[in-house]
């Protein structure tokens, strides 16, 4: 069940990336836009390789529970503190 759900999350994220890339030409190939914040959302451009990282996948699962895959900002919307996302991003960048 967990593997199927993860595949669904990644598949939905990839579909959103295709739509996102058509609408936002300023995102380099191999990256995606994510909007992070609890109240006001800040846009981050992150490598697609994050989709393979367990920490990022956990964050996506939590976001799916909150938002589903209807993202009004045009990119993945992640409900967490900006500082927490930056910390996680730094951990993924070092790995």
N, CA, C and O atoms as a CHARMM CRD file, in Angstrom:
* protein
*
  380
    1    1 UNK  N      0.82100  -1.18900   0.00000 PROA 1      0.00000
    2    1 UNK  CA     0.00000   0.00000   0.00000 PROA 1      0.00000
    3    1 UNK  C      0.86800   1.25700   0.00000 PROA 1      0.00000
    4    1 UNK  O      0.58000   2.20400  -0.73100 PROA 1      0.00000
    5    2 UNK  N      1.94000   1.27400   0.82200 PROA 2      0.00000
    6    2 UNK  CA     2.80600   2.43100   0.90700 PROA 2      0.00000
    7    2 UNK  C      3.55200   2.68700  -0.39300 PROA 2      0.00000
    8    2 UNK  O      3.72500   3.83900  -0.79200 PROA 2      0.00000
    9    3 UNK  N      3.99600   1.62400  -1.06100 PROA 3      0.00000
   10    3 UNK  CA     4.72300   1.76500  -2.32400 PROA 3      0.00000
   11    3 UNK  C      3.79100   2.31600  -3.39100 PROA 3      0.00000
   12    3 UNK  O      4.18300   3.19500  -4.15800 PROA 3      0.00000
   13    4 UNK  N      2.55400   1.80800  -3.45400 PROA 4      0.00000
   14    4 UNK  CA     1.58800   2.29300  -4.43600 PROA 4      0.00000
   15    4 UNK  C      1.30300   3.76700  -4.22300 PROA 4      0.00000
   16    4 UNK  O      1.24500   4.53300  -5.18500 PROA 4      0.00000
   17    5 UNK  N      1.12600   4.17100  -2.97400 PROA 5      0.00000
   18    5 UNK  CA     0.84200   5.56800  -2.66800 PROA 5      0.00000
   19    5 UNK  C      2.02100   6.45400  -3.05800 PROA 5      0.00000
   20    5 UNK  O      1.82200   7.53900  -3.60400 PROA 5      0.00000
   21    6 UNK  N      3.23700   6.00900  -2.78800 PROA 6      0.00000
   22    6 UNK  CA     4.42200   6.77000  -3.15600 PROA 6      0.00000
   23    6 UNK  C      4.50800   6.91300  -4.66900 PROA 6      0.00000
   24    6 UNK  O      4.81900   7.99300  -5.17100 PROA 6      0.00000
   25    7 UNK  N      4.23600   5.83500  -5.40500 PROA 7      0.00000
   26    7 UNK  CA     4.25600   5.91200  -6.86300 PROA 7      0.00000
   27    7 UNK  C      3.21600   6.90000  -7.35600 PROA 7      0.00000
   28    7 UNK  O      3.46200   7.63400  -8.31400 PROA 7      0.00000
   29    8 UNK  N      2.05900   6.92700  -6.71300 PROA 8      0.00000
   30    8 UNK  CA     1.00700   7.86400  -7.07500 PROA 8      0.00000
   31    8 UNK  C      1.45700   9.30600  -6.82200 PROA 8      0.00000
   32    8 UNK  O      1.20700  10.18800  -7.64400 PROA 8      0.00000
   33    9 UNK  N      2.11300   9.54300  -5.69500 PROA 9      0.00000
   34    9 UNK  CA     2.59900  10.88100  -5.36300 PROA 9      0.00000
   35    9 UNK  C      3.61700  11.33700  -6.39800 PROA 9      0.00000
   36    9 UNK  O      3.52600  12.45200  -6.91000 PROA 9      0.00000
   37   10 UNK  N      4.58100  10.48400  -6.70500 PROA 10     0.00000
   38   10 UNK  CA     5.62300  10.84500  -7.67000 PROA 10     0.00000
   39   10 UNK  C      5.01300  11.03700  -9.05500 PROA 10     0.00000
   40   10 UNK  O      5.38400  11.97300  -9.76300 PROA 10     0.00000
   41   11 UNK  N      4.08700  10.16800  -9.45400 PROA 11     0.00000
   42   11 UNK  CA     3.43300  10.28700 -10.76000 PROA 11     0.00000
   43   11 UNK  C      2.66100  11.60000 -10.85600 PROA 11     0.00000
   44   11 UNK  O      2.75000  12.30000 -11.86500 PROA 11     0.00000
   45   12 UNK  N      1.91100  11.93500  -9.82200 PROA 12     0.00000
   46   12 UNK  CA     1.16000  13.19200  -9.82100 PROA 12     0.00000
   47   12 UNK  C      2.10300  14.38400  -9.82600 PROA 12     0.00000
   48   12 UNK  O      1.82300  15.39300 -10.47400 PROA 12     0.00000
   49   13 UNK  N      3.20400  14.28000  -9.12000 PROA 13     0.00000
   50   13 UNK  CA     4.18900  15.36900  -9.10700 PROA 13     0.00000
   51   13 UNK  C      4.77700  15.55200 -10.49600 PROA 13     0.00000
   52   13 UNK  O      4.97500  16.68400 -10.93600 PROA 13     0.00000
   53   14 UNK  N      5.06000  14.45600 -11.19500 PROA 14     0.00000
   54   14 UNK  CA     5.62400  14.55900 -12.54700 PROA 14     0.00000
   55   14 UNK  C      4.62400  15.19000 -13.50800 PROA 14     0.00000
   56   14 UNK  O      5.01600  15.97100 -14.37500 PROA 14     0.00000
   57   15 UNK  N      3.33900  14.86700 -13.37300 PROA 15     0.00000
   58   15 UNK  CA     2.32100  15.49400 -14.21200 PROA 15     0.00000
   59   15 UNK  C      2.26500  16.99000 -13.94700 PROA 15     0.00000
   60   15 UNK  O      2.14800  17.78900 -14.87600 PROA 15     0.00000
   61   16 UNK  N      2.34900  17.36100 -12.68500 PROA 16     0.00000
   62   16 UNK  CA     2.33200  18.77200 -12.32100 PROA 16     0.00000
   63   16 UNK  C      3.56100  19.48400 -12.86800 PROA 16     0.00000
   64   16 UNK  O      3.47600  20.63800 -13.28900 PROA 16     0.00000
   65   17 UNK  N      4.69300  18.80700 -12.86500 PROA 17     0.00000
   66   17 UNK  CA     5.93000  19.38900 -13.40000 PROA 17     0.00000
   67   17 UNK  C      5.75600  19.69600 -14.88500 PROA 17     0.00000
   68   17 UNK  O      6.16500  20.76300 -15.34400 PROA 17     0.00000
   69   18 UNK  N      5.15000  18.76900 -15.64800 PROA 18     0.00000
   70   18 UNK  CA     4.94600  19.00500 -17.07600 PROA 18     0.00000
   71   18 UNK  C      4.07600  20.23200 -17.29400 PROA 18     0.00000
   72   18 UNK  O      4.38900  21.07100 -18.13800 PROA 18     0.00000
   73   19 UNK  N      2.99100  20.34500 -16.54400 PROA 19     0.00000
   74   19 UNK  CA     2.12700  21.51900 -16.65400 PROA 19     0.00000
   75   19 UNK  C      2.85800  22.77200 -16.21000 PROA 19     0.00000
   76   19 UNK  O      2.74100  23.82200 -16.84200 PROA 19     0.00000
   77   20 UNK  N      3.60900  22.66500 -15.13000 PROA 20     0.00000
   78   20 UNK  CA     4.34500  23.78200 -14.57700 PROA 20     0.00000
   79   20 UNK  C      5.37700  24.29700 -15.57100 PROA 20     0.00000
   80   20 UNK  O      5.52200  25.50800 -15.73800 PROA 20     0.00000
   81   21 UNK  N      6.09300  23.40100 -16.23100 PROA 21     0.00000
   82   21 UNK  CA     7.12600  23.80900 -17.16700 PROA 21     0.00000
   83   21 UNK  C      6.55100  24.51400 -18.38300 PROA 21     0.00000
   84   21 UNK  O      7.21100  25.37600 -18.96500 PROA 21     0.00000
   85   22 UNK  N      5.33300  24.16400 -18.77700 PROA 22     0.00000
   86   22 UNK  CA     4.69700  24.86300 -19.89400 PROA 22     0.00000
   87   22 UNK  C      4.35800  26.29400 -19.51300 PROA 22     0.00000
   88   22 UNK  O      4.42200  27.19500 -20.34900 PROA 22     0.00000
   89   23 UNK  N      3.99900  26.50600 -18.25400 PROA 23     0.00000
   90   23 UNK  CA     3.55700  27.82100 -17.79800 PROA 23     0.00000
   91   23 UNK  C      4.68800  28.69900 -17.28300 PROA 23     0.00000
   92   23 UNK  O      4.54000  29.92000 -17.24700 PROA 23     0.00000
   93   24 UNK  N      5.80400  28.11900 -16.88800 PROA 24     0.00000
   94   24 UNK  CA     6.87400  28.89600 -16.27600 PROA 24     0.00000
   95   24 UNK  C      8.19300  28.55700 -16.94900 PROA 24     0.00000
   96   24 UNK  O      8.87700  27.61200 -16.55600 PROA 24     0.00000
   97   25 UNK  N      8.53600  29.31700 -17.94400 PROA 25     0.00000
   98   25 UNK  CA     9.72900  29.05500 -18.74600 PROA 25     0.00000
   99   25 UNK  C     11.02200  29.39300 -18.01300 PROA 25     0.00000
  100   25 UNK  O     12.09900  29.02900 -18.48700 PROA 25     0.00000
  101   26 UNK  N     10.95000  30.07400 -16.87700 PROA 26     0.00000
  102   26 UNK  CA    12.15700  30.47100 -16.16100 PROA 26     0.00000
  103   26 UNK  C     12.72400  29.35900 -15.28200 PROA 26     0.00000
  104   26 UNK  O     13.72300  29.56700 -14.59300 PROA 26     0.00000
  105   27 UNK  N     12.10500  28.19600 -15.29700 PROA 27     0.00000
  106   27 UNK  CA    12.59800  27.06900 -14.50600 PROA 27     0.00000
  107   27 UNK  C     13.52900  26.24400 -15.39800 PROA 27     0.00000
  108   27 UNK  O     13.11200  25.75700 -16.44900 PROA 27     0.00000
  109   28 UNK  N     14.78600  26.08700 -14.98200 PROA 28     0.00000
  110   28 UNK  CA    15.72600  25.30900 -15.80800 PROA 28     0.00000
  111   28 UNK  C     15.28800  23.85600 -15.93400 PROA 28     0.00000
  112   28 UNK  O     14.61700  23.31400 -15.05500 PROA 28     0.00000
  113   29 UNK  N     15.67100  23.24800 -17.02300 PROA 29     0.00000
  114   29 UNK  CA    15.37800  21.82500 -17.22700 PROA 29     0.00000
  115   29 UNK  C     16.01200  21.03400 -16.08300 PROA 29     0.00000
  116   29 UNK  O     17.15200  21.28500 -15.69200 PROA 29     0.00000
  117   30 UNK  N     15.24700  20.07300 -15.55400 PROA 30     0.00000
  118   30 UNK  CA    15.75400  19.26200 -14.44600 PROA 30     0.00000
  119   30 UNK  C     15.39600  19.82700 -13.07800 PROA 30     0.00000
  120   30 UNK  O     15.86900  19.32300 -12.05900 PROA 30     0.00000
  121   31 UNK  N     14.56900  20.86400 -13.04300 PROA 31     0.00000
  122   31 UNK  CA    14.16100  21.50500 -11.79100 PROA 31     0.00000
  123   31 UNK  C     12.65100  21.66500 -11.76400 PROA 31     0.00000
  124   31 UNK  O     11.98900  21.54600 -12.79600 PROA 31     0.00000
  125   32 UNK  N     12.10900  21.93300 -10.59100 PROA 32     0.00000
  126   32 UNK  CA    10.69300  22.22200 -10.45500 PROA 32     0.00000
  127   32 UNK  C     10.49200  23.32200  -9.42600 PROA 32     0.00000
  128   32 UNK  O     11.32400  23.53100  -8.54300 PROA 32     0.00000
  129   33 UNK  N      9.37800  24.01400  -9.55800 PROA 33     0.00000
  130   33 UNK  CA     9.03900  25.06200  -8.60000 PROA 33     0.00000
  131   33 UNK  C      8.19800  24.45800  -7.48900 PROA 33     0.00000
  132   33 UNK  O      7.28600  23.67200  -7.74300 PROA 33     0.00000
  133   34 UNK  N      8.51200  24.83200  -6.26100 PROA 34     0.00000
  134   34 UNK  CA     7.68200  24.47400  -5.11300 PROA 34     0.00000
  135   34 UNK  C      7.38600  25.75300  -4.34400 PROA 34     0.00000
  136   34 UNK  O      8.21500  26.66100  -4.27600 PROA 34     0.00000
  137   35 UNK  N      6.20800  25.80900  -3.77300 PROA 35     0.00000
  138   35 UNK  CA     5.79700  26.96100  -2.97300 PROA 35     0.00000
  139   35 UNK  C      5.69500  26.49400  -1.53300 PROA 35     0.00000
  140   35 UNK  O      4.96600  25.55500  -1.21600 PROA 35     0.00000
  141   36 UNK  N      6.43600  27.16400  -0.67000 PROA 36     0.00000
  142   36 UNK  CA     6.59600  26.72000   0.71100 PROA 36     0.00000
  143   36 UNK  C      6.15300  27.81900   1.65700 PROA 36     0.00000
  144   36 UNK  O      6.46900  28.99100   1.45300 PROA 36     0.00000
  145   37 UNK  N      5.42200  27.43500   2.69000 PROA 37     0.00000
  146   37 UNK  CA     5.04400  28.36900   3.73600 PROA 37     0.00000
  147   37 UNK  C      3.74000  27.97100   4.37600 PROA 37     0.00000
  148   37 UNK  O      2.93700  27.23600   3.80000 PROA 37     0.00000
  149   38 UNK  N      3.54600  28.46800   5.57000 PROA 38     0.00000
  150   38 UNK  CA     2.31500  28.16200   6.29600 PROA 38     0.00000
  151   38 UNK  C      1.21200  29.16400   5.95300 PROA 38     0.00000
  152   38 UNK  O      0.04600  28.78800   5.83100 PROA 38     0.00000
  153   39 UNK  N      1.57500  30.42700   5.80100 PROA 39     0.00000
  154   39 UNK  CA     0.58700  31.45200   5.46200 PROA 39     0.00000
  155   39 UNK  C      0.92400  32.03500   4.09400 PROA 39     0.00000
  156   39 UNK  O      0.18000  31.86100   3.12900 PROA 39     0.00000
  157   40 UNK  N      2.03800  32.71600   4.02900 PROA 40     0.00000
  158   40 UNK  CA     2.48500  33.27800   2.76300 PROA 40     0.00000
  159   40 UNK  C      3.47800  32.31900   2.13200 PROA 40     0.00000
  160   40 UNK  O      4.41300  31.86400   2.79100 PROA 40     0.00000
  161   41 UNK  N      3.28300  32.01400   0.87800 PROA 41     0.00000
  162   41 UNK  CA     4.11000  31.01500   0.19700 PROA 41     0.00000
  163   41 UNK  C      5.28900  31.67600  -0.50900 PROA 41     0.00000
  164   41 UNK  O      5.13400  32.70200  -1.17100 PROA 41     0.00000
  165   42 UNK  N      6.47100  31.07400  -0.36200 PROA 42     0.00000
  166   42 UNK  CA     7.67000  31.52200  -1.06000 PROA 42     0.00000
  167   42 UNK  C      8.03500  30.46900  -2.09200 PROA 42     0.00000
  168   42 UNK  O      7.96200  29.27100  -1.81700 PROA 42     0.00000
  169   43 UNK  N      8.42500  30.91000  -3.26700 PROA 43     0.00000
  170   43 UNK  CA     8.76300  30.00400  -4.36400 PROA 43     0.00000
  171   43 UNK  C     10.23500  29.59800  -4.29000 PROA 43     0.00000
  172   43 UNK  O     11.12700  30.43400  -4.14600 PROA 43     0.00000
  173   44 UNK  N     10.46000  28.28400  -4.39500 PROA 44     0.00000
  174   44 UNK  CA    11.80300  27.72100  -4.47100 PROA 44     0.00000
  175   44 UNK  C     11.88400  26.89600  -5.74800 PROA 44     0.00000
  176   44 UNK  O     10.90000  26.27700  -6.15300 PROA 44     0.00000
  177   45 UNK  N     13.03700  26.88500  -6.37700 PROA 45     0.00000
  178   45 UNK  CA    13.27300  26.03200  -7.53800 PROA 45     0.00000
  179   45 UNK  C     14.27300  24.97100  -7.08400 PROA 45     0.00000
  180   45 UNK  O     15.39900  25.28300  -6.69600 PROA 45     0.00000
  181   46 UNK  N     13.83700  23.70700  -7.14000 PROA 46     0.00000
  182   46 UNK  CA    14.64600  22.61000  -6.60900 PROA 46     0.00000
  183   46 UNK  C     14.89200  21.56800  -7.69500 PROA 46     0.00000
  184   46 UNK  O     14.11000  21.46100  -8.64000 PROA 46     0.00000
  185   47 UNK  N     15.97600  20.79800  -7.56600 PROA 47     0.00000
  186   47 UNK  CA    16.26500  19.75500  -8.56000 PROA 47     0.00000
  187   47 UNK  C     15.22100  18.63600  -8.53300 PROA 47     0.00000
  188   47 UNK  O     14.69700  18.28700  -7.47600 PROA 47     0.00000
  189   48 UNK  N     14.93300  18.08600  -9.69800 PROA 48     0.00000
  190   48 UNK  CA    14.00800  16.94700  -9.78600 PROA 48     0.00000
  191   48 UNK  C     14.51100  15.75400  -8.99500 PROA 48     0.00000
  192   48 UNK  O     13.71700  14.91100  -8.57600 PROA 48     0.00000
  193   49 UNK  N     15.82000  15.67100  -8.78400 PROA 49     0.00000
  194   49 UNK  CA    16.39300  14.54700  -8.03300 PROA 49     0.00000
  195   49 UNK  C     15.83700  14.48600  -6.61100 PROA 49     0.00000
  196   49 UNK  O     15.89900  13.43500  -5.97300 PROA 49     0.00000
  197   50 UNK  N     15.29200  15.60200  -6.10200 PROA 50     0.00000
  198   50 UNK  CA    14.66900  15.57900  -4.77400 PROA 50     0.00000
  199   50 UNK  C     13.52000  14.58100  -4.72400 PROA 50     0.00000
  200   50 UNK  O     13.22100  14.03500  -3.66100 PROA 50     0.00000
  201   51 UNK  N     12.86600  14.33200  -5.87100 PROA 51     0.00000
  202   51 UNK  CA    11.73600  13.40000  -5.88800 PROA 51     0.00000
  203   51 UNK  C     12.15900  11.97900  -5.52700 PROA 51     0.00000
  204   51 UNK  O     11.32500  11.16200  -5.13700 PROA 51     0.00000
  205   52 UNK  N     13.43800  11.68800  -5.65400 PROA 52     0.00000
  206   52 UNK  CA    13.94300  10.34700  -5.30400 PROA 52     0.00000
  207   52 UNK  C     14.38300  10.23800  -3.84900 PROA 52     0.00000
  208   52 UNK  O     14.71500   9.14600  -3.38800 PROA 52     0.00000
  209   53 UNK  N     14.39200  11.33600  -3.12900 PROA 53     0.00000
  210   53 UNK  CA    14.90600  11.36000  -1.75800 PROA 53     0.00000
  211   53 UNK  C     13.79100  11.06000  -0.74400 PROA 53     0.00000
  212   53 UNK  O     12.73700  11.69500  -0.78500 PROA 53     0.00000
  213   54 UNK  N     14.01300  10.10100   0.16100 PROA 54     0.00000
  214   54 UNK  CA    12.99000   9.74000   1.15300 PROA 54     0.00000
  215   54 UNK  C     12.50500  10.92100   1.99300 PROA 54     0.00000
  216   54 UNK  O     11.31300  11.00500   2.28900 PROA 54     0.00000
  217   55 UNK  N     13.39200  11.83000   2.38400 PROA 55     0.00000
  218   55 UNK  CA    12.95700  12.98300   3.18600 PROA 55     0.00000
  219   55 UNK  C     11.99100  13.86000   2.40200 PROA 55     0.00000
  220   55 UNK  O     10.98700  14.31700   2.94900 PROA 55     0.00000
  221   56 UNK  N     12.28100  14.09800   1.13700 PROA 56     0.00000
  222   56 UNK  CA    11.41800  14.93100   0.30200 PROA 56     0.00000
  223   56 UNK  C     10.10700  14.19800   0.00900 PROA 56     0.00000
  224   56 UNK  O      9.04500  14.81900  -0.02400 PROA 56     0.00000
  225   57 UNK  N     10.17700  12.89100  -0.20000 PROA 57     0.00000
  226   57 UNK  CA     8.97100  12.10400  -0.44400 PROA 57     0.00000
  227   57 UNK  C      8.03700  12.16600   0.76500 PROA 57     0.00000
  228   57 UNK  O      6.81900  12.24500   0.60900 PROA 57     0.00000
  229   58 UNK  N      8.61100  12.13100   1.96500 PROA 58     0.00000
  230   58 UNK  CA     7.79400  12.24800   3.17700 PROA 58     0.00000
  231   58 UNK  C      7.11100  13.61000   3.22500 PROA 58     0.00000
  232   58 UNK  O      5.93900  13.70900   3.58900 PROA 58     0.00000
  233   59 UNK  N      7.83500  14.64300   2.86200 PROA 59     0.00000
  234   59 UNK  CA     7.25600  15.98400   2.82200 PROA 59     0.00000
  235   59 UNK  C      6.13100  16.04900   1.79200 PROA 59     0.00000
  236   59 UNK  O      5.10600  16.68400   2.03900 PROA 59     0.00000
  237   60 UNK  N      6.31100  15.40000   0.64100 PROA 60     0.00000
  238   60 UNK  CA     5.26000  15.36600  -0.38200 PROA 60     0.00000
  239   60 UNK  C      4.02600  14.61900   0.11300 PROA 60     0.00000
  240   60 UNK  O      2.89700  15.03100  -0.15400 PROA 60     0.00000
  241   61 UNK  N      4.24300  13.51500   0.83700 PROA 61     0.00000
  242   61 UNK  CA     3.10600  12.76400   1.39700 PROA 61     0.00000
  243   61 UNK  C      2.28400  13.64400   2.33100 PROA 61     0.00000
  244   61 UNK  O      1.05400  13.65400   2.28500 PROA 61     0.00000
  245   62 UNK  N      2.98700  14.37400   3.16900 PROA 62     0.00000
  246   62 UNK  CA     2.29300  15.25600   4.11100 PROA 62     0.00000
  247   62 UNK  C      1.55100  16.36400   3.37300 PROA 62     0.00000
  248   62 UNK  O      0.44900  16.74700   3.76700 PROA 62     0.00000
  249   63 UNK  N      2.15100  16.87600   2.30800 PROA 63     0.00000
  250   63 UNK  CA     1.50600  17.91700   1.51100 PROA 63     0.00000
  251   63 UNK  C      0.28900  17.37000   0.78500 PROA 63     0.00000
  252   63 UNK  O     -0.72700  18.05300   0.65000 PROA 63     0.00000
  253   64 UNK  N      0.40100  16.12800   0.31600 PROA 64     0.00000
  254   64 UNK  CA    -0.73900  15.50500  -0.35100 PROA 64     0.00000
  255   64 UNK  C     -1.91200  15.39400   0.61300 PROA 64     0.00000
  256   64 UNK  O     -3.05700  15.63700   0.23000 PROA 64     0.00000
  257   65 UNK  N     -1.63300  15.02700   1.86700 PROA 65     0.00000
  258   65 UNK  CA    -2.69800  14.92300   2.85800 PROA 65     0.00000
  259   65 UNK  C     -3.38700  16.27400   3.06500 PROA 65     0.00000
  260   65 UNK  O     -4.59600  16.33300   3.28500 PROA 65     0.00000
  261   66 UNK  N     -2.61400  17.34800   2.99400 PROA 66     0.00000
  262   66 UNK  CA    -3.15100  18.69200   3.22800 PROA 66     0.00000
  263   66 UNK  C     -3.82700  19.27700   1.98900 PROA 66     0.00000
  264   66 UNK  O     -4.92500  19.82600   2.08300 PROA 66     0.00000
  265   67 UNK  N     -3.17700  19.16200   0.82800 PROA 67     0.00000
  266   67 UNK  CA    -3.63000  19.85200  -0.37200 PROA 67     0.00000
  267   67 UNK  C     -4.15300  18.93500  -1.47000 PROA 67     0.00000
  268   67 UNK  O     -4.81100  19.40700  -2.39700 PROA 67     0.00000
  269   68 UNK  N     -3.87600  17.63300  -1.38800 PROA 68     0.00000
  270   68 UNK  CA    -4.13500  16.77400  -2.53500 PROA 68     0.00000
  271   68 UNK  C     -3.16700  17.18200  -3.62900 PROA 68     0.00000
  272   68 UNK  O     -2.02500  17.54100  -3.34100 PROA 68     0.00000
  273   69 UNK  N     -3.60000  17.13300  -4.86900 PROA 69     0.00000
  274   69 UNK  CA    -2.73200  17.57800  -5.95100 PROA 69     0.00000
  275   69 UNK  C     -3.39100  18.68400  -6.74700 PROA 69     0.00000
  276   69 UNK  O     -3.18200  18.78900  -7.95600 PROA 69     0.00000
  277   70 UNK  N     -4.18300  19.50600  -6.08600 PROA 70     0.00000
  278   70 UNK  CA    -4.75500  20.70100  -6.68300 PROA 70     0.00000
  279   70 UNK  C     -3.93700  21.86900  -6.15200 PROA 70     0.00000
  280   70 UNK  O     -4.18000  22.34400  -5.04200 PROA 70     0.00000
  281   71 UNK  N     -2.97600  22.33200  -6.93100 PROA 71     0.00000
  282   71 UNK  CA    -2.04300  23.35600  -6.47400 PROA 71     0.00000
  283   71 UNK  C     -2.31300  24.66700  -7.19400 PROA 71     0.00000
  284   71 UNK  O     -1.89600  24.84300  -8.33900 PROA 71     0.00000
  285   72 UNK  N     -3.00500  25.58800  -6.53600 PROA 72     0.00000
  286   72 UNK  CA    -3.38700  26.84100  -7.18300 PROA 72     0.00000
  287   72 UNK  C     -2.21500  27.74300  -7.55600 PROA 72     0.00000
  288   72 UNK  O     -2.37400  28.63300  -8.39100 PROA 72     0.00000
  289   73 UNK  N     -1.04600  27.53600  -6.96000 PROA 73     0.00000
  290   73 UNK  CA     0.10400  28.40000  -7.22900 PROA 73     0.00000
  291   73 UNK  C      0.79500  28.01600  -8.54200 PROA 73     0.00000
  292   73 UNK  O      1.61100  28.79000  -9.04400 PROA 73     0.00000
  293   74 UNK  N      0.49300  26.84300  -9.11200 PROA 74     0.00000
  294   74 UNK  CA     1.12300  26.42500 -10.34600 PROA 74     0.00000
  295   74 UNK  C      2.33300  25.53900 -10.13700 PROA 74     0.00000
  296   74 UNK  O      2.92500  25.07800 -11.11300 PROA 74     0.00000
  297   75 UNK  N      2.71100  25.29200  -8.92100 PROA 75     0.00000
  298   75 UNK  CA     3.80300  24.39400  -8.57600 PROA 75     0.00000
  299   75 UNK  C      3.38100  23.61300  -7.35500 PROA 75     0.00000
  300   75 UNK  O      2.31100  23.86300  -6.80100 PROA 75     0.00000
  301   76 UNK  N      4.18900  22.68600  -6.93100 PROA 76     0.00000
  302   76 UNK  CA     3.87000  21.93700  -5.71700 PROA 76     0.00000
  303   76 UNK  C      3.76900  22.89700  -4.54000 PROA 76     0.00000
  304   76 UNK  O      4.63900  23.74800  -4.35700 PROA 76     0.00000
  305   77 UNK  N      2.72400  22.76700  -3.75000 PROA 77     0.00000
  306   77 UNK  CA     2.54800  23.58800  -2.56000 PROA 77     0.00000
  307   77 UNK  C      2.85500  22.73300  -1.34400 PROA 77     0.00000
  308   77 UNK  O      2.26000  21.67300  -1.15300 PROA 77     0.00000
  309   78 UNK  N      3.78400  23.19700  -0.52800 PROA 78     0.00000
  310   78 UNK  CA     4.21900  22.44200   0.64900 PROA 78     0.00000
  311   78 UNK  C      3.96000  23.28300   1.88300 PROA 78     0.00000
  312   78 UNK  O      4.51200  24.37200   2.03500 PROA 78     0.00000
  313   79 UNK  N      3.12500  22.77400   2.75200 PROA 79     0.00000
  314   79 UNK  CA     2.75300  23.48800   3.96300 PROA 79     0.00000
  315   79 UNK  C      3.73100  23.14600   5.07600 PROA 79     0.00000
  316   79 UNK  O      3.58100  22.13500   5.76300 PROA 79     0.00000
  317   80 UNK  N      4.72800  23.99500   5.24600 PROA 80     0.00000
  318   80 UNK  CA     5.66100  23.86400   6.35300 PROA 80     0.00000
  319   80 UNK  C      6.36500  25.20700   6.52100 PROA 80     0.00000
  320   80 UNK  O      6.25800  26.08100   5.66100 PROA 80     0.00000
  321   81 UNK  N      7.07400  25.36700   7.61400 PROA 81     0.00000
  322   81 UNK  CA     7.82600  26.60300   7.82400 PROA 81     0.00000
  323   81 UNK  C      8.93500  26.69100   6.78400 PROA 81     0.00000
  324   81 UNK  O      9.57000  25.69300   6.44500 PROA 81     0.00000
  325   82 UNK  N      9.15000  27.86800   6.29900 PROA 82     0.00000
  326   82 UNK  CA    10.19500  28.08500   5.29500 PROA 82     0.00000
  327   82 UNK  C     11.55500  27.63000   5.81200 PROA 82     0.00000
  328   82 UNK  O     12.33400  27.03000   5.07300 PROA 82     0.00000
  329   83 UNK  N     11.84000  27.91500   7.07800 PROA 83     0.00000
  330   83 UNK  CA    13.12600  27.52700   7.67000 PROA 83     0.00000
  331   83 UNK  C     13.29700  26.01200   7.67100 PROA 83     0.00000
  332   83 UNK  O     14.39600  25.51200   7.43600 PROA 83     0.00000
  333   84 UNK  N     12.21600  25.27700   7.93500 PROA 84     0.00000
  334   84 UNK  CA    12.27300  23.81100   7.94300 PROA 84     0.00000
  335   84 UNK  C     12.56300  23.28500   6.53300 PROA 84     0.00000
  336   84 UNK  O     13.32400  22.33200   6.36600 PROA 84     0.00000
  337   85 UNK  N     11.95400  23.91100   5.52300 PROA 85     0.00000
  338   85 UNK  CA    12.19400  23.48500   4.14800 PROA 85     0.00000
  339   85 UNK  C     13.63900  23.75800   3.73600 PROA 85     0.00000
  340   85 UNK  O     14.27200  22.91900   3.09600 PROA 85     0.00000
  341   86 UNK  N     14.15800  24.92000   4.09900 PROA 86     0.00000
  342   86 UNK  CA    15.54500  25.26800   3.77400 PROA 86     0.00000
  343   86 UNK  C     16.49100  24.26900   4.44800 PROA 86     0.00000
  344   86 UNK  O     17.45900  23.82100   3.83500 PROA 86     0.00000
  345   87 UNK  N     16.21200  23.92200   5.70400 PROA 87     0.00000
  346   87 UNK  CA    17.04000  22.94900   6.41800 PROA 87     0.00000
  347   87 UNK  C     17.01700  21.59400   5.69900 PROA 87     0.00000
  348   87 UNK  O     18.06400  20.98300   5.48600 PROA 87     0.00000
  349   88 UNK  N     15.82100  21.13100   5.32700 PROA 88     0.00000
  350   88 UNK  CA    15.69200  19.86500   4.61700 PROA 88     0.00000
  351   88 UNK  C     16.41300  19.93900   3.27600 PROA 88     0.00000
  352   88 UNK  O     17.11400  19.00000   2.89800 PROA 88     0.00000
  353   89 UNK  N     16.24900  21.02800   2.56400 PROA 89     0.00000
  354   89 UNK  CA    16.90200  21.20300   1.27400 PROA 89     0.00000
  355   89 UNK  C     18.42400  21.15700   1.40600 PROA 89     0.00000
  356   89 UNK  O     19.11100  20.57600   0.56600 PROA 89     0.00000
  357   90 UNK  N     18.93600  21.76700   2.45400 PROA 90     0.00000
  358   90 UNK  CA    20.38400  21.72700   2.69700 PROA 90     0.00000
  359   90 UNK  C     20.84700  20.29900   2.97700 PROA 90     0.00000
  360   90 UNK  O     21.92300  19.90400   2.52900 PROA 90     0.00000
  361   91 UNK  N     20.05900  19.52700   3.70400 PROA 91     0.00000
  362   91 UNK  CA    20.40500  18.13300   3.98400 PROA 91     0.00000
  363   91 UNK  C     20.44200  17.32400   2.68800 PROA 91     0.00000
  364   91 UNK  O     21.32700  16.49000   2.49800 PROA 91     0.00000
  365   92 UNK  N     19.47900  17.57000   1.80000 PROA 92     0.00000
  366   92 UNK  CA    19.42100  16.83800   0.53800 PROA 92     0.00000
  367   92 UNK  C     20.56000  17.24900  -0.38800 PROA 92     0.00000
  368   92 UNK  O     21.08600  16.42700  -1.13800 PROA 92     0.00000
  369   93 UNK  N     20.92900  18.49900  -0.33400 PROA 93     0.00000
  370   93 UNK  CA    21.99200  19.01000  -1.21000 PROA 93     0.00000
  371   93 UNK  C     23.34700  18.41100  -0.82100 PROA 93     0.00000
  372   93 UNK  O     24.18900  18.16300  -1.68500 PROA 93     0.00000
  373   94 UNK  N     23.55500  18.17900   0.47600 PROA 94     0.00000
  374   94 UNK  CA    24.81900  17.62300   0.95900 PROA 94     0.00000
  375   94 UNK  C     24.92800  16.13800   0.63400 PROA 94     0.00000
  376   94 UNK  O     26.02300  15.64300   0.36700 PROA 94     0.00000
  377   95 UNK  N     23.79600  15.41500   0.65300 PROA 95     0.00000
  378   95 UNK  CA    23.81100  13.95700   0.44200 PROA 95     0.00000
  379   95 UNK  C     24.32900  13.58700  -0.92100 PROA 95     0.00000
  380   95 UNK  O     24.40400  12.40400  -1.25300 PROA 95     0.00000
